[in-house]
Amino acid sequence: DADVTQTPRNRITKTGKRIMLECSQTKGHDRMYWYRQDPGLGLRLIYYSFDVKDINKGEISDGYSVSRQAQAKFSLSLESAIPNQTALYFCATQGDLGAQHFGDGTRLSIL
Amino acid sequence: GQQLNQSPQSMFIQEGEDVSMNCTSSSIFNTWLWYKQDPGEGPVLLIALYKAGELTSNGRLTAQFGITRKDSFLNISASIPSDVGIYFCAGLNSGYALNFGKGTSLLVTP
């Protein structure tokens, strides 16, 4: 089983809809991250969390929100989706030495 | 975050050739990481470097943490078709955030 699991793997939705992407991990890491990936732009940080009570904005947090329901679960929400939020979204955990471990991503298309 | 300059942007090589790619920064890092991403999947950690000057291998892959702490390189020896993918470097200071390069796209022809 994957250490970092993202659901759904693919989602197509319409502008204005509320979307939730979920991430769960079995690595026992406290630190979790959400990134988006766009062609030519690499990985950009949306939000991160150091533990259940700690949530922080990344460089591109506008239009997104997150919830850390438990050490193992970190979800990303788009309150009112817009087409320029079409992207590949990744969740990651971080161990004590700093290396991050990624899920397989959610491909999100907003029409 | 800090900008990492990763080069080359893409490479098109024949099976059996050696590959070299590098990453540079204007700032120093305490950790350098190299990832590979296959189509439709998330980045997978290949090599982690924690000390300036460190040279670490993982099979046919070798990476080095530059002595200035501002650069790192990744070499792949005797490339094979399954090496195809996008390779990312990432640097980490004290703290949390990884700074990623924009990736090197590698294509290998049989």
Boltz contact constraints between the chains, C-beta under 6 A:
constraints:
  - contact:
      token1: [A, 42]
      token2: [B, 100]
      max_distance: 6.0
  - contact:
      token1: [A, 42]
      token2: [B, 102]
      max_distance: 6.0
  - contact:
      token1: [A, 43]
      token2: [B, 100]
      max_distance: 6.0
  - contact:
      token1: [A, 90]
      token2: [B, 42]
      max_distance: 6.0
  - contact:
      token1: [A, 98]
      token2: [B, 31]
      max_distance: 6.0
  - contact:
      token1: [A, 98]
      token2: [B, 92]
      max_distance: 6.0
  - contact:
      token1: [A, 99]
      token2: [B, 33]
      max_distance: 6.0
  - contact:
      token1: [A, 99]
      token2: [B, 45]
      max_distance: 6.0
  - contact:
      token1: [A, 99]
      token2: [B, 48]
      max_distance: 6.0
  - contact:
      token1: [A, 100]
      token2: [B, 98]
      max_distance: 6.0
  - contact:
      token1: [A, 102]
      token2: [B, 42]
      max_distance: 6.0
  - contact:
      token1: [A, 102]
      token2: [B, 43]
      max_distance: 6.0
  - contact:
      token1: [A, 103]
      token2: [B, 42]
      max_distance: 6.0
  - contact:
      token1: [A, 104]
      token2: [B, 41]
      max_distance: 6.0
  - contact:
      token1: [A, 104]
      token2: [B, 42]
      max_distance: 6.0
  - contact:
      token1: [A, 105]
      token2: [B, 42]
      max_distance: 6.0
